[in-house]
Structure formats: structure tokens, C-alpha cells
Amino acid sequence: MTQYDDKETEIYEWAKQNASELGYVLNPDYDIVAMAIKGLANNKKKYGEQYCSCREVSGNKEQDRKIICPCVYRGKDIEQRGACKCALFLK
């Protein structure tokens, strides 16, 4: 079992709260959640923003603002597929 560091724990708690507020849930698959949370934490540490780990960071701050989790694509992805691209959030 993977253990979260402090930044990962903070992001995990944020993700749970954010999902709950919008009527979503986190994926019940621990491995998917762990991978998404670690990716978000790594991007936060590397870029200073919580960029979705399932989307490519271009380096253009204006363009990349769209992929700060929760990204602008989440709602449409969940509506169409029942999950966001990285499958962290589910309907």
C-alpha cells in the first residue's frame, strides 16, 4: 500500500471535498486515485500549479490554466463518459 506525503494528503482531502460539493465521487479503485493524486502533487511541486496529470503541460500559463485540476474538461468528460479523463472523479 502506498502512503501519501503531506502534499498528496492535502490534495486527496481537497479532491474528496471538491467531488462531494459537486455531486461526484472519487474513483473506488485505490490505484487510480493514488496515481492521479501523485501526478497532481508532482505537478504542483514541479510547476507550482495542480495541473491534471492526464493532460500535457505546454508551458504557456494562459493555455495551461485550463488544465489546473479540476480542469475545464471535467464536467463534459463526466457527462459523456461518467468519469474525467484521468478517472479520479466519477459521476
PDB file with one MODEL, atoms N, CA, C and O in Angstrom:
MODEL        1
ATOM      1  N   MET A   1       0.843  -1.178   0.000  1.00  0.00           N
ATOM      2  CA  MET A   1       0.000   0.000   0.000  1.00  0.00           C
ATOM      3  C   MET A   1       0.890   1.243   0.000  1.00  0.00           C
ATOM      4  O   MET A   1       1.833   1.353   0.783  1.00  0.00           O
ATOM      5  N   THR A   2       0.571   2.153  -0.878  1.00  0.00           N
ATOM      6  CA  THR A   2       1.323   3.393  -0.989  1.00  0.00           C
ATOM      7  C   THR A   2       0.864   4.365   0.085  1.00  0.00           C
ATOM      8  O   THR A   2      -0.324   4.459   0.395  1.00  0.00           O
ATOM      9  N   GLN A   3       1.818   5.079   0.642  1.00  0.00           N
ATOM     10  CA  GLN A   3       1.478   6.087   1.645  1.00  0.00           C
ATOM     11  C   GLN A   3       1.662   7.467   1.017  1.00  0.00           C
ATOM     12  O   GLN A   3       2.640   7.706   0.309  1.00  0.00           O
ATOM     13  N   TYR A   4       0.729   8.362   1.276  1.00  0.00           N
ATOM     14  CA  TYR A   4       0.799   9.716   0.734  1.00  0.00           C
ATOM     15  C   TYR A   4       1.735  10.575   1.563  1.00  0.00           C
ATOM     16  O   TYR A   4       1.818  10.425   2.782  1.00  0.00           O
ATOM     17  N   ASP A   5       2.454  11.496   0.881  1.00  0.00           N
ATOM     18  CA  ASP A   5       3.215  12.504   1.619  1.00  0.00           C
ATOM     19  C   ASP A   5       2.251  13.639   1.975  1.00  0.00           C
ATOM     20  O   ASP A   5       1.068  13.566   1.644  1.00  0.00           O
ATOM     21  N   ASP A   6       2.739  14.677   2.639  1.00  0.00           N
ATOM     22  CA  ASP A   6       1.858  15.755   3.106  1.00  0.00           C
ATOM     23  C   ASP A   6       1.118  16.453   1.965  1.00  0.00           C
ATOM     24  O   ASP A   6      -0.079  16.716   2.086  1.00  0.00           O
ATOM     25  N   LYS A   7       1.801  16.758   0.865  1.00  0.00           N
ATOM     26  CA  LYS A   7       1.170  17.435  -0.276  1.00  0.00           C
ATOM     27  C   LYS A   7       0.115  16.526  -0.898  1.00  0.00           C
ATOM     28  O   LYS A   7      -0.963  16.991  -1.268  1.00  0.00           O
ATOM     29  N   GLU A   8       0.418  15.240  -1.015  1.00  0.00           N
ATOM     30  CA  GLU A   8      -0.544  14.289  -1.578  1.00  0.00           C
ATOM     31  C   GLU A   8      -1.773  14.164  -0.679  1.00  0.00           C
ATOM     32  O   GLU A   8      -2.900  14.097  -1.171  1.00  0.00           O
ATOM     33  N   THR A   9      -1.560  14.134   0.618  1.00  0.00           N
ATOM     34  CA  THR A   9      -2.682  14.058   1.559  1.00  0.00           C
ATOM     35  C   THR A   9      -3.556  15.296   1.430  1.00  0.00           C
ATOM     36  O   THR A   9      -4.783  15.197   1.422  1.00  0.00           O
ATOM     37  N   GLU A  10      -2.927  16.460   1.329  1.00  0.00           N
ATOM     38  CA  GLU A  10      -3.662  17.717   1.165  1.00  0.00           C
ATOM     39  C   GLU A  10      -4.506  17.688  -0.120  1.00  0.00           C
ATOM     40  O   GLU A  10      -5.670  18.089  -0.105  1.00  0.00           O
ATOM     41  N   ILE A  11      -3.927  17.219  -1.215  1.00  0.00           N
ATOM     42  CA  ILE A  11      -4.645  17.151  -2.493  1.00  0.00           C
ATOM     43  C   ILE A  11      -5.752  16.102  -2.434  1.00  0.00           C
ATOM     44  O   ILE A  11      -6.840  16.322  -2.967  1.00  0.00           O
ATOM     45  N   TYR A  12      -5.491  14.981  -1.802  1.00  0.00           N
ATOM     46  CA  TYR A  12      -6.514  13.941  -1.655  1.00  0.00           C
ATOM     47  C   TYR A  12      -7.723  14.486  -0.885  1.00  0.00           C
ATOM     48  O   TYR A  12      -8.866  14.275  -1.289  1.00  0.00           O
ATOM     49  N   GLU A  13      -7.468  15.179   0.211  1.00  0.00           N
ATOM     50  CA  GLU A  13      -8.562  15.747   1.011  1.00  0.00           C
ATOM     51  C   GLU A  13      -9.318  16.801   0.205  1.00  0.00           C
ATOM     52  O   GLU A  13     -10.545  16.871   0.267  1.00  0.00           O
ATOM     53  N   TRP A  14      -8.585  17.621  -0.553  1.00  0.00           N
ATOM     54  CA  TRP A  14      -9.223  18.605  -1.416  1.00  0.00           C
ATOM     55  C   TRP A  14     -10.109  17.906  -2.451  1.00  0.00           C
ATOM     56  O   TRP A  14     -11.249  18.318  -2.669  1.00  0.00           O
ATOM     57  N   ALA A  15      -9.593  16.855  -3.087  1.00  0.00           N
ATOM     58  CA  ALA A  15     -10.336  16.138  -4.135  1.00  0.00           C
ATOM     59  C   ALA A  15     -11.620  15.536  -3.573  1.00  0.00           C
ATOM     60  O   ALA A  15     -12.670  15.609  -4.211  1.00  0.00           O
ATOM     61  N   LYS A  16     -11.544  14.944  -2.388  1.00  0.00           N
ATOM     62  CA  LYS A  16     -12.754  14.384  -1.759  1.00  0.00           C
ATOM     63  C   LYS A  16     -13.794  15.467  -1.534  1.00  0.00           C
ATOM     64  O   LYS A  16     -14.971  15.279  -1.841  1.00  0.00           O
ATOM     65  N   GLN A  17     -13.364  16.594  -1.000  1.00  0.00           N
ATOM     66  CA  GLN A  17     -14.269  17.711  -0.712  1.00  0.00           C
ATOM     67  C   GLN A  17     -14.863  18.276  -2.003  1.00  0.00           C
ATOM     68  O   GLN A  17     -16.065  18.526  -2.088  1.00  0.00           O
ATOM     69  N   ASN A  18     -14.005  18.473  -3.003  1.00  0.00           N
ATOM     70  CA  ASN A  18     -14.448  19.031  -4.275  1.00  0.00           C
ATOM     71  C   ASN A  18     -15.461  18.100  -4.942  1.00  0.00           C
ATOM     72  O   ASN A  18     -16.478  18.562  -5.460  1.00  0.00           O
ATOM     73  N   ALA A  19     -15.195  16.817  -4.931  1.00  0.00           N
ATOM     74  CA  ALA A  19     -16.122  15.845  -5.520  1.00  0.00           C
ATOM     75  C   ALA A  19     -17.465  15.896  -4.809  1.00  0.00           C
ATOM     76  O   ALA A  19     -18.511  15.949  -5.456  1.00  0.00           O
ATOM     77  N   SER A  20     -17.441  15.880  -3.509  1.00  0.00           N
ATOM     78  CA  SER A  20     -18.650  15.890  -2.705  1.00  0.00           C
ATOM     79  C   SER A  20     -19.499  17.130  -2.966  1.00  0.00           C
ATOM     80  O   SER A  20     -20.722  17.040  -3.081  1.00  0.00           O
ATOM     81  N   GLU A  21     -18.852  18.275  -3.059  1.00  0.00           N
ATOM     82  CA  GLU A  21     -19.571  19.539  -3.274  1.00  0.00           C
ATOM     83  C   GLU A  21     -20.307  19.564  -4.607  1.00  0.00           C
ATOM     84  O   GLU A  21     -21.325  20.243  -4.742  1.00  0.00           O
ATOM     85  N   LEU A  22     -19.799  18.830  -5.587  1.00  0.00           N
ATOM     86  CA  LEU A  22     -20.389  18.863  -6.926  1.00  0.00           C
ATOM     87  C   LEU A  22     -21.185  17.602  -7.273  1.00  0.00           C
ATOM     88  O   LEU A  22     -21.624  17.434  -8.411  1.00  0.00           O
ATOM     89  N   GLY A  23     -21.365  16.726  -6.295  1.00  0.00           N
ATOM     90  CA  GLY A  23     -22.141  15.512  -6.542  1.00  0.00           C
ATOM     91  C   GLY A  23     -21.370  14.413  -7.252  1.00  0.00           C
ATOM     92  O   GLY A  23     -21.968  13.489  -7.803  1.00  0.00           O
ATOM     93  N   TYR A  24     -20.050  14.507  -7.244  1.00  0.00           N
ATOM     94  CA  TYR A  24     -19.198  13.467  -7.813  1.00  0.00           C
ATOM     95  C   TYR A  24     -18.653  12.606  -6.678  1.00  0.00           C
ATOM     96  O   TYR A  24     -18.860  12.901  -5.501  1.00  0.00           O
ATOM     97  N   VAL A  25     -17.963  11.551  -7.048  1.00  0.00           N
ATOM     98  CA  VAL A  25     -17.243  10.719  -6.082  1.00  0.00           C
ATOM     99  C   VAL A  25     -15.846  10.471  -6.629  1.00  0.00           C
ATOM    100  O   VAL A  25     -15.595  10.614  -7.826  1.00  0.00           O
ATOM    101  N   LEU A  26     -14.950  10.100  -5.739  1.00  0.00           N
ATOM    102  CA  LEU A  26     -13.628   9.671  -6.193  1.00  0.00           C
ATOM    103  C   LEU A  26     -13.731   8.223  -6.634  1.00  0.00           C
ATOM    104  O   LEU A  26     -14.558   7.463  -6.130  1.00  0.00           O
ATOM    105  N   ASN A  27     -12.903   7.862  -7.555  1.00  0.00           N
ATOM    106  CA  ASN A  27     -12.889   6.503  -8.077  1.00  0.00           C
ATOM    107  C   ASN A  27     -12.659   5.512  -6.928  1.00  0.00           C
ATOM    108  O   ASN A  27     -11.766   5.730  -6.109  1.00  0.00           O
ATOM    109  N   PRO A  28     -13.433   4.447  -6.850  1.00  0.00           N
ATOM    110  CA  PRO A  28     -13.213   3.469  -5.784  1.00  0.00           C
ATOM    111  C   PRO A  28     -11.941   2.633  -5.968  1.00  0.00           C
ATOM    112  O   PRO A  28     -11.525   1.929  -5.048  1.00  0.00           O
ATOM    113  N   ASP A  29     -11.328   2.707  -7.139  1.00  0.00           N
ATOM    114  CA  ASP A  29     -10.091   1.967  -7.401  1.00  0.00           C
ATOM    115  C   ASP A  29      -8.920   2.745  -6.798  1.00  0.00           C
ATOM    116  O   ASP A  29      -8.539   3.799  -7.306  1.00  0.00           O
ATOM    117  N   TYR A  30      -8.360   2.221  -5.721  1.00  0.00           N
ATOM    118  CA  TYR A  30      -7.282   2.888  -4.990  1.00  0.00           C
ATOM    119  C   TYR A  30      -6.099   3.227  -5.888  1.00  0.00           C
ATOM    120  O   TYR A  30      -5.532   4.313  -5.769  1.00  0.00           O
ATOM    121  N   ASP A  31      -5.717   2.324  -6.780  1.00  0.00           N
ATOM    122  CA  ASP A  31      -4.550   2.554  -7.635  1.00  0.00           C
ATOM    123  C   ASP A  31      -4.750   3.748  -8.567  1.00  0.00           C
ATOM    124  O   ASP A  31      -3.817   4.516  -8.802  1.00  0.00           O
ATOM    125  N   ILE A  32      -5.950   3.902  -9.092  1.00  0.00           N
ATOM    126  CA  ILE A  32      -6.238   5.034  -9.984  1.00  0.00           C
ATOM    127  C   ILE A  32      -6.171   6.335  -9.193  1.00  0.00           C
ATOM    128  O   ILE A  32      -5.572   7.311  -9.645  1.00  0.00           O
ATOM    129  N   VAL A  33      -6.782   6.349  -8.021  1.00  0.00           N
ATOM    130  CA  VAL A  33      -6.751   7.547  -7.178  1.00  0.00           C
ATOM    131  C   VAL A  33      -5.315   7.879  -6.779  1.00  0.00           C
ATOM    132  O   VAL A  33      -4.898   9.034  -6.874  1.00  0.00           O
ATOM    133  N   ALA A  34      -4.569   6.893  -6.340  1.00  0.00           N
ATOM    134  CA  ALA A  34      -3.182   7.121  -5.918  1.00  0.00           C
ATOM    135  C   ALA A  34      -2.347   7.689  -7.058  1.00  0.00           C
ATOM    136  O   ALA A  34      -1.562   8.614  -6.851  1.00  0.00           O
ATOM    137  N   MET A  35      -2.509   7.140  -8.262  1.00  0.00           N
ATOM    138  CA  MET A  35      -1.739   7.616  -9.411  1.00  0.00           C
ATOM    139  C   MET A  35      -2.126   9.057  -9.752  1.00  0.00           C
ATOM    140  O   MET A  35      -1.251   9.879 -10.023  1.00  0.00           O
ATOM    141  N   ALA A  36      -3.411   9.370  -9.742  1.00  0.00           N
ATOM    142  CA  ALA A  36      -3.865  10.733 -10.060  1.00  0.00           C
ATOM    143  C   ALA A  36      -3.380  11.733  -9.011  1.00  0.00           C
ATOM    144  O   ALA A  36      -2.915  12.820  -9.353  1.00  0.00           O
ATOM    145  N   ILE A  37      -3.490  11.366  -7.734  1.00  0.00           N
ATOM    146  CA  ILE A  37      -3.072  12.265  -6.650  1.00  0.00           C
ATOM    147  C   ILE A  37      -1.567  12.507  -6.706  1.00  0.00           C
ATOM    148  O   ILE A  37      -1.112  13.639  -6.543  1.00  0.00           O
ATOM    149  N   LYS A  38      -0.805  11.459  -6.933  1.00  0.00           N
ATOM    150  CA  LYS A  38       0.650  11.615  -7.038  1.00  0.00           C
ATOM    151  C   LYS A  38       1.017  12.500  -8.227  1.00  0.00           C
ATOM    152  O   LYS A  38       1.932  13.318  -8.133  1.00  0.00           O
ATOM    153  N   GLY A  39       0.314  12.341  -9.333  1.00  0.00           N
ATOM    154  CA  GLY A  39       0.565  13.178 -10.506  1.00  0.00           C
ATOM    155  C   GLY A  39       0.252  14.640 -10.238  1.00  0.00           C
ATOM    156  O   GLY A  39       1.013  15.525 -10.629  1.00  0.00           O
ATOM    157  N   LEU A  40      -0.874  14.896  -9.565  1.00  0.00           N
ATOM    158  CA  LEU A  40      -1.238  16.274  -9.213  1.00  0.00           C
ATOM    159  C   LEU A  40      -0.195  16.883  -8.275  1.00  0.00           C
ATOM    160  O   LEU A  40       0.209  18.032  -8.447  1.00  0.00           O
ATOM    161  N   ALA A  41       0.231  16.107  -7.289  1.00  0.00           N
ATOM    162  CA  ALA A  41       1.234  16.599  -6.334  1.00  0.00           C
ATOM    163  C   ALA A  41       2.567  16.863  -7.027  1.00  0.00           C
ATOM    164  O   ALA A  41       3.220  17.871  -6.756  1.00  0.00           O
ATOM    165  N   ASN A  42       2.970  15.967  -7.915  1.00  0.00           N
ATOM    166  CA  ASN A  42       4.230  16.168  -8.650  1.00  0.00           C
ATOM    167  C   ASN A  42       4.166  17.422  -9.506  1.00  0.00           C
ATOM    168  O   ASN A  42       5.134  18.180  -9.568  1.00  0.00           O
ATOM    169  N   ASN A  43       3.030  17.649 -10.170  1.00  0.00           N
ATOM    170  CA  ASN A  43       2.890  18.846 -10.991  1.00  0.00           C
ATOM    171  C   ASN A  43       2.868  20.108 -10.131  1.00  0.00           C
ATOM    172  O   ASN A  43       3.410  21.141 -10.525  1.00  0.00           O
ATOM    173  N   LYS A  44       2.250  20.026  -8.971  1.00  0.00           N
ATOM    174  CA  LYS A  44       2.229  21.172  -8.052  1.00  0.00           C
ATOM    175  C   LYS A  44       3.655  21.521  -7.623  1.00  0.00           C
ATOM    176  O   LYS A  44       4.036  22.691  -7.589  1.00  0.00           O
ATOM    177  N   LYS A  45       4.433  20.496  -7.299  1.00  0.00           N
ATOM    178  CA  LYS A  45       5.823  20.709  -6.879  1.00  0.00           C
ATOM    179  C   LYS A  45       6.684  21.221  -8.042  1.00  0.00           C
ATOM    180  O   LYS A  45       7.518  22.108  -7.859  1.00  0.00           O
ATOM    181  N   LYS A  46       6.478  20.659  -9.226  1.00  0.00           N
ATOM    182  CA  LYS A  46       7.310  20.986 -10.386  1.00  0.00           C
ATOM    183  C   LYS A  46       6.945  22.325 -11.029  1.00  0.00           C
ATOM    184  O   LYS A  46       7.825  23.111 -11.381  1.00  0.00           O
ATOM    185  N   TYR A  47       5.643  22.579 -11.179  1.00  0.00           N
ATOM    186  CA  TYR A  47       5.172  23.757 -11.914  1.00  0.00           C
ATOM    187  C   TYR A  47       4.540  24.834 -11.038  1.00  0.00           C
ATOM    188  O   TYR A  47       4.326  25.960 -11.488  1.00  0.00           O
ATOM    189  N   GLY A  48       4.243  24.487  -9.786  1.00  0.00           N
ATOM    190  CA  GLY A  48       3.592  25.443  -8.903  1.00  0.00           C
ATOM    191  C   GLY A  48       2.085  25.468  -9.049  1.00  0.00           C
ATOM    192  O   GLY A  48       1.415  26.254  -8.380  1.00  0.00           O
ATOM    193  N   GLU A  49       1.539  24.627  -9.905  1.00  0.00           N
ATOM    194  CA  GLU A  49       0.103  24.518 -10.113  1.00  0.00           C
ATOM    195  C   GLU A  49      -0.293  23.040 -10.082  1.00  0.00           C
ATOM    196  O   GLU A  49       0.514  22.152 -10.358  1.00  0.00           O
ATOM    197  N   GLN A  50      -1.532  22.815  -9.745  1.00  0.00           N
ATOM    198  CA  GLN A  50      -2.067  21.459  -9.636  1.00  0.00           C
ATOM    199  C   GLN A  50      -2.613  21.024 -11.004  1.00  0.00           C
ATOM    200  O   GLN A  50      -3.812  20.799 -11.164  1.00  0.00           O
ATOM    201  N   TYR A  51      -1.709  20.912 -11.984  1.00  0.00           N
ATOM    202  CA  TYR A  51      -2.124  20.521 -13.328  1.00  0.00           C
ATOM    203  C   TYR A  51      -2.536  19.055 -13.348  1.00  0.00           C
ATOM    204  O   TYR A  51      -1.927  18.215 -12.685  1.00  0.00           O
ATOM    205  N   CYS A  52      -3.584  18.761 -14.123  1.00  0.00           N
ATOM    206  CA  CYS A  52      -4.022  17.379 -14.298  1.00  0.00           C
ATOM    207  C   CYS A  52      -2.856  16.567 -14.852  1.00  0.00           C
ATOM    208  O   CYS A  52      -2.192  16.978 -15.804  1.00  0.00           O
ATOM    209  N   SER A  53      -2.625  15.433 -14.253  1.00  0.00           N
ATOM    210  CA  SER A  53      -1.507  14.596 -14.696  1.00  0.00           C
ATOM    211  C   SER A  53      -1.837  13.851 -15.991  1.00  0.00           C
ATOM    212  O   SER A  53      -0.947  13.292 -16.632  1.00  0.00           O
ATOM    213  N   CYS A  54      -3.106  13.845 -16.373  1.00  0.00           N
ATOM    214  CA  CYS A  54      -3.510  13.144 -17.594  1.00  0.00           C
ATOM    215  C   CYS A  54      -3.468  14.061 -18.816  1.00  0.00           C
ATOM    216  O   CYS A  54      -3.788  13.637 -19.927  1.00  0.00           O
ATOM    217  N   ARG A  55      -3.081  15.289 -18.613  1.00  0.00           N
ATOM    218  CA  ARG A  55      -3.006  16.250 -19.717  1.00  0.00           C
ATOM    219  C   ARG A  55      -1.597  16.844 -19.761  1.00  0.00           C
ATOM    220  O   ARG A  55      -0.939  16.985 -18.730  1.00  0.00           O
ATOM    221  N   GLU A  56      -1.149  17.184 -20.958  1.00  0.00           N
ATOM    222  CA  GLU A  56       0.222  17.660 -21.147  1.00  0.00           C
ATOM    223  C   GLU A  56       0.339  19.159 -20.859  1.00  0.00           C
ATOM    224  O   GLU A  56      -0.431  19.968 -21.376  1.00  0.00           O
ATOM    225  N   VAL A  57       1.302  19.501 -20.039  1.00  0.00           N
ATOM    226  CA  VAL A  57       1.590  20.904 -19.712  1.00  0.00           C
ATOM    227  C   VAL A  57       2.406  21.485 -20.863  1.00  0.00           C
ATOM    228  O   VAL A  57       3.451  20.946 -21.229  1.00  0.00           O
ATOM    229  N   SER A  58       1.919  22.591 -21.428  1.00  0.00           N
ATOM    230  CA  SER A  58       2.584  23.183 -22.598  1.00  0.00           C
ATOM    231  C   SER A  58       3.665  24.185 -22.221  1.00  0.00           C
ATOM    232  O   SER A  58       4.586  24.439 -22.997  1.00  0.00           O
ATOM    233  N   GLY A  59       3.544  24.759 -21.011  1.00  0.00           N
ATOM    234  CA  GLY A  59       4.459  25.819 -20.620  1.00  0.00           C
ATOM    235  C   GLY A  59       3.863  27.198 -20.848  1.00  0.00           C
ATOM    236  O   GLY A  59       4.412  28.192 -20.374  1.00  0.00           O
ATOM    237  N   ASN A  60       2.750  27.274 -21.564  1.00  0.00           N
ATOM    238  CA  ASN A  60       2.025  28.520 -21.790  1.00  0.00           C
ATOM    239  C   ASN A  60       1.021  28.669 -20.649  1.00  0.00           C
ATOM    240  O   ASN A  60      -0.004  27.987 -20.627  1.00  0.00           O
ATOM    241  N   LYS A  61       1.316  29.558 -19.705  1.00  0.00           N
ATOM    242  CA  LYS A  61       0.488  29.692 -18.490  1.00  0.00           C
ATOM    243  C   LYS A  61      -0.980  29.943 -18.806  1.00  0.00           C
ATOM    244  O   LYS A  61      -1.859  29.369 -18.163  1.00  0.00           O
ATOM    245  N   GLU A  62      -1.254  30.793 -19.789  1.00  0.00           N
ATOM    246  CA  GLU A  62      -2.645  31.102 -20.154  1.00  0.00           C
ATOM    247  C   GLU A  62      -3.372  29.850 -20.660  1.00  0.00           C
ATOM    248  O   GLU A  62      -4.500  29.569 -20.256  1.00  0.00           O
ATOM    249  N   GLN A  63      -2.721  29.121 -21.530  1.00  0.00           N
ATOM    250  CA  GLN A  63      -3.305  27.897 -22.087  1.00  0.00           C
ATOM    251  C   GLN A  63      -3.398  26.806 -21.018  1.00  0.00           C
ATOM    252  O   GLN A  63      -4.405  26.104 -20.932  1.00  0.00           O
ATOM    253  N   ASP A  64      -2.361  26.667 -20.213  1.00  0.00           N
ATOM    254  CA  ASP A  64      -2.315  25.611 -19.211  1.00  0.00           C
ATOM    255  C   ASP A  64      -3.286  25.841 -18.057  1.00  0.00           C
ATOM    256  O   ASP A  64      -3.587  24.912 -17.307  1.00  0.00           O
ATOM    257  N   ARG A  65      -3.775  27.067 -17.909  1.00  0.00           N
ATOM    258  CA  ARG A  65      -4.742  27.348 -16.849  1.00  0.00           C
ATOM    259  C   ARG A  65      -5.974  26.447 -16.984  1.00  0.00           C
ATOM    260  O   ARG A  65      -6.632  26.136 -15.992  1.00  0.00           O
ATOM    261  N   LYS A  66      -6.279  26.033 -18.211  1.00  0.00           N
ATOM    262  CA  LYS A  66      -7.431  25.163 -18.472  1.00  0.00           C
ATOM    263  C   LYS A  66      -7.272  23.771 -17.865  1.00  0.00           C
ATOM    264  O   LYS A  66      -8.259  23.070 -17.640  1.00  0.00           O
ATOM    265  N   ILE A  67      -6.034  23.377 -17.602  1.00  0.00           N
ATOM    266  CA  ILE A  67      -5.811  22.008 -17.110  1.00  0.00           C
ATOM    267  C   ILE A  67      -5.424  21.965 -15.633  1.00  0.00           C
ATOM    268  O   ILE A  67      -4.914  20.954 -15.151  1.00  0.00           O
ATOM    269  N   ILE A  68      -5.666  23.065 -14.917  1.00  0.00           N
ATOM    270  CA  ILE A  68      -5.491  23.030 -13.468  1.00  0.00           C
ATOM    271  C   ILE A  68      -6.674  22.256 -12.906  1.00  0.00           C
ATOM    272  O   ILE A  68      -7.828  22.591 -13.176  1.00  0.00           O
ATOM    273  N   CYS A  69      -6.394  21.250 -12.148  1.00  0.00           N
ATOM    274  CA  CYS A  69      -7.445  20.384 -11.595  1.00  0.00           C
ATOM    275  C   CYS A  69      -8.274  21.136 -10.563  1.00  0.00           C
ATOM    276  O   CYS A  69      -7.716  21.762  -9.662  1.00  0.00           O
ATOM    277  N   PRO A  70      -9.590  21.085 -10.682  1.00  0.00           N
ATOM    278  CA  PRO A  70     -10.361  20.377 -11.701  1.00  0.00           C
ATOM    279  C   PRO A  70     -10.314  21.152 -13.013  1.00  0.00           C
ATOM    280  O   PRO A  70     -10.602  22.349 -13.045  1.00  0.00           O
ATOM    281  N   CYS A  71      -9.960  20.480 -14.071  1.00  0.00           N
ATOM    282  CA  CYS A  71      -9.792  21.131 -15.364  1.00  0.00           C
ATOM    283  C   CYS A  71     -11.140  21.511 -15.972  1.00  0.00           C
ATOM    284  O   CYS A  71     -12.190  21.033 -15.544  1.00  0.00           O
ATOM    285  N   VAL A  72     -11.085  22.367 -16.962  1.00  0.00           N
ATOM    286  CA  VAL A  72     -12.316  22.831 -17.603  1.00  0.00           C
ATOM    287  C   VAL A  72     -13.023  21.705 -18.362  1.00  0.00           C
ATOM    288  O   VAL A  72     -14.191  21.846 -18.725  1.00  0.00           O
ATOM    289  N   TYR A  73     -12.342  20.611 -18.600  1.00  0.00           N
ATOM    290  CA  TYR A  73     -12.902  19.495 -19.359  1.00  0.00           C
ATOM    291  C   TYR A  73     -13.643  18.488 -18.475  1.00  0.00           C
ATOM    292  O   TYR A  73     -14.360  17.629 -18.986  1.00  0.00           O
ATOM    293  N   ARG A  74     -13.476  18.587 -17.172  1.00  0.00           N
ATOM    294  CA  ARG A  74     -14.015  17.570 -16.257  1.00  0.00           C
ATOM    295  C   ARG A  74     -15.517  17.386 -16.409  1.00  0.00           C
ATOM    296  O   ARG A  74     -15.983  16.260 -16.581  1.00  0.00           O
ATOM    297  N   GLY A  75     -16.280  18.467 -16.350  1.00  0.00           N
ATOM    298  CA  GLY A  75     -17.738  18.352 -16.412  1.00  0.00           C
ATOM    299  C   GLY A  75     -18.224  17.655 -17.665  1.00  0.00           C
ATOM    300  O   GLY A  75     -19.080  16.773 -17.601  1.00  0.00           O
ATOM    301  N   LYS A  76     -17.679  18.048 -18.806  1.00  0.00           N
ATOM    302  CA  LYS A  76     -18.085  17.435 -20.078  1.00  0.00           C
ATOM    303  C   LYS A  76     -17.654  15.971 -20.137  1.00  0.00           C
ATOM    304  O   LYS A  76     -18.416  15.118 -20.592  1.00  0.00           O
ATOM    305  N   ASP A  77     -16.431  15.679 -19.676  1.00  0.00           N
ATOM    306  CA  ASP A  77     -15.951  14.293 -19.663  1.00  0.00           C
ATOM    307  C   ASP A  77     -16.857  13.419 -18.800  1.00  0.00           C
ATOM    308  O   ASP A  77     -17.229  12.316 -19.199  1.00  0.00           O
ATOM    309  N   ILE A  78     -17.207  13.914 -17.622  1.00  0.00           N
ATOM    310  CA  ILE A  78     -18.046  13.133 -16.718  1.00  0.00           C
ATOM    311  C   ILE A  78     -19.438  12.954 -17.306  1.00  0.00           C
ATOM    312  O   ILE A  78     -20.032  11.882 -17.194  1.00  0.00           O
ATOM    313  N   GLU A  79     -19.953  13.997 -17.927  1.00  0.00           N
ATOM    314  CA  GLU A  79     -21.272  13.921 -18.555  1.00  0.00           C
ATOM    315  C   GLU A  79     -21.283  12.887 -19.677  1.00  0.00           C
ATOM    316  O   GLU A  79     -22.233  12.114 -19.804  1.00  0.00           O
ATOM    317  N   GLN A  80     -20.235  12.872 -20.484  1.00  0.00           N
ATOM    318  CA  GLN A  80     -20.178  11.976 -21.645  1.00  0.00           C
ATOM    319  C   GLN A  80     -19.739  10.553 -21.296  1.00  0.00           C
ATOM    320  O   GLN A  80     -20.267   9.587 -21.847  1.00  0.00           O
ATOM    321  N   ARG A  81     -18.766  10.424 -20.372  1.00  0.00           N
ATOM    322  CA  ARG A  81     -18.178   9.106 -20.103  1.00  0.00           C
ATOM    323  C   ARG A  81     -18.412   8.587 -18.697  1.00  0.00           C
ATOM    324  O   ARG A  81     -18.140   7.422 -18.407  1.00  0.00           O
ATOM    325  N   GLY A  82     -18.916   9.447 -17.823  1.00  0.00           N
ATOM    326  CA  GLY A  82     -19.118   9.043 -16.432  1.00  0.00           C
ATOM    327  C   GLY A  82     -17.890   9.229 -15.566  1.00  0.00           C
ATOM    328  O   GLY A  82     -17.916   8.938 -14.370  1.00  0.00           O
ATOM    329  N   ALA A  83     -16.800   9.721 -16.175  1.00  0.00           N
ATOM    330  CA  ALA A  83     -15.546   9.941 -15.443  1.00  0.00           C
ATOM    331  C   ALA A  83     -14.742  11.011 -16.159  1.00  0.00           C
ATOM    332  O   ALA A  83     -14.882  11.208 -17.366  1.00  0.00           O
ATOM    333  N   CYS A  84     -13.896  11.704 -15.397  1.00  0.00           N
ATOM    334  CA  CYS A  84     -12.972  12.635 -16.038  1.00  0.00           C
ATOM    335  C   CYS A  84     -11.879  11.818 -16.730  1.00  0.00           C
ATOM    336  O   CYS A  84     -11.809  10.601 -16.555  1.00  0.00           O
ATOM    337  N   LYS A  85     -11.038  12.472 -17.502  1.00  0.00           N
ATOM    338  CA  LYS A  85     -10.037  11.765 -18.310  1.00  0.00           C
ATOM    339  C   LYS A  85      -9.130  10.845 -17.486  1.00  0.00           C
ATOM    340  O   LYS A  85      -8.847   9.715 -17.886  1.00  0.00           O
ATOM    341  N   CYS A  86      -8.681  11.344 -16.333  1.00  0.00           N
ATOM    342  CA  CYS A  86      -7.776  10.517 -15.512  1.00  0.00           C
ATOM    343  C   CYS A  86      -8.544   9.540 -14.615  1.00  0.00           C
ATOM    344  O   CYS A  86      -7.945   8.697 -13.947  1.00  0.00           O
ATOM    345  N   ALA A  87      -9.874   9.663 -14.609  1.00  0.00           N
ATOM    346  CA  ALA A  87     -10.761   8.776 -13.849  1.00  0.00           C
ATOM    347  C   ALA A  87     -10.684   8.988 -12.346  1.00  0.00           C
ATOM    348  O   ALA A  87     -11.086   8.111 -11.581  1.00  0.00           O
ATOM    349  N   LEU A  88     -10.173  10.142 -11.906  1.00  0.00           N
ATOM    350  CA  LEU A  88     -10.177  10.459 -10.483  1.00  0.00           C
ATOM    351  C   LEU A  88     -11.594  10.733 -10.013  1.00  0.00           C
ATOM    352  O   LEU A  88     -12.022  10.233  -8.973  1.00  0.00           O
ATOM    353  N   PHE A  89     -12.324  11.535 -10.790  1.00  0.00           N
ATOM    354  CA  PHE A  89     -13.698  11.910 -10.427  1.00  0.00           C
ATOM    355  C   PHE A  89     -14.693  11.114 -11.268  1.00  0.00           C
ATOM    356  O   PHE A  89     -14.535  10.968 -12.480  1.00  0.00           O
ATOM    357  N   LEU A  90     -15.724  10.601 -10.589  1.00  0.00           N
ATOM    358  CA  LEU A  90     -16.776   9.830 -11.256  1.00  0.00           C
ATOM    359  C   LEU A  90     -18.128  10.438 -10.947  1.00  0.00           C
ATOM    360  O   LEU A  90     -18.297  11.144  -9.953  1.00  0.00           O
ATOM    361  N   LYS A  91     -19.080  10.156 -11.807  1.00  0.00           N
ATOM    362  CA  LYS A  91     -20.459  10.616 -11.625  1.00  0.00           C
ATOM    363  C   LYS A  91     -21.133   9.822 -10.526  1.00  0.00           C
ATOM    364  O   LYS A  91     -22.302  10.060 -10.220  1.00  0.00           O
TER     365      LYS A  91
ENDMDL
END
